[in-house]
Amino acid sequence: MKKKITALFLCVALAAIAIVGASLAYFTDTDNETNTFTVGGVKIDLIEQQSNEDHTGFVPYEGDKVLMPIVGSAQGEKYPNGQPKAANYIDKVVTIQNTGKSAAWIRAYYAVPSALDDGFGESFNAGMNILHGNFGNKIVGDTIYTTYGVEWNWMHDGKWNYFETTMDDGVSYNVYFADYYQPVAAGATTEQLICGVYLDKNVDMKDGKYIDPRHPEADLSILEGTVKYPVFAVAVQAEGFDTAAAAMDAAFGANYNPWGTPATNWQ
């Protein structure tokens, strides 16, 4: 609904008395000032990229990658753009750009199929995951730093930001989410949220079925089809809020699930 903006008119009346004939004359003037405003809208663009051919930079993500057990280490030797040199590592570099007119708090969600994730708990061990997600990197000079716990806050009070949900595709997901450490200025882009995914080296196939000796009872039939790991981002105006958590709770409510499906085990 459009709102009318009322123009303000400044009327200045100057009175003067004419000497001859003692008549009264008026000199009048009007000035029109139109008050204009721009709306501080919040808009974001979730950007997905992969390494270019010589691994010195990034290009748009192509998708439809083939998952195979990693050969080497995702934490080992790196290319100039900070990506691991390990074979079968899939580049999935995610950043979020603020394309709006005002600074904004940003939160991002990363969902991994529950069957492929060790899941939150007292015994949680990311090394036991079947499908791994790698935290983002940033390069300062010749040094590569992780954005985990620095630019992106994945935990609060010593616990992961986490919940579980079954999405419309019928697949159960473990969802982890992170808040950016400061408001993102208009036109600016966050540091990397994640920089890739990879299938654990222990994954194998036996008698036509995928297995992982570490999880002998696990049903890995999901690997026989298309594996999805959705990423979702939300943003709220920074003005009026001291933290991302306060902004998100005010805008979306506590325990917000962007996929809109029932969620459990909130941490």
CORDASUL-V859595 format. One record per helix or strand of 3 or more residues. SS is the DSSP state (helix for helix, strand for strand). FROM is the first residue (numbers start at 0). TO is the last residue. If there is no record, write none. Layout:
<<SS/FROM/TO> <SS/FROM/TO>>
This chain:
<<strand/7/16> <helix/19/21> <strand/23/32> <strand/43/50> <strand/57/59> <strand/89/97> <strand/103/112> <helix/113/115> <helix/125/127> <strand/130/134> <strand/136/139> <strand/142/145> <strand/161/165> <strand/171/179> <strand/193/198> <strand/202/205> <strand/208/211> <helix/212/214> <helix/220/223> <strand/230/236> <helix/243/251>>
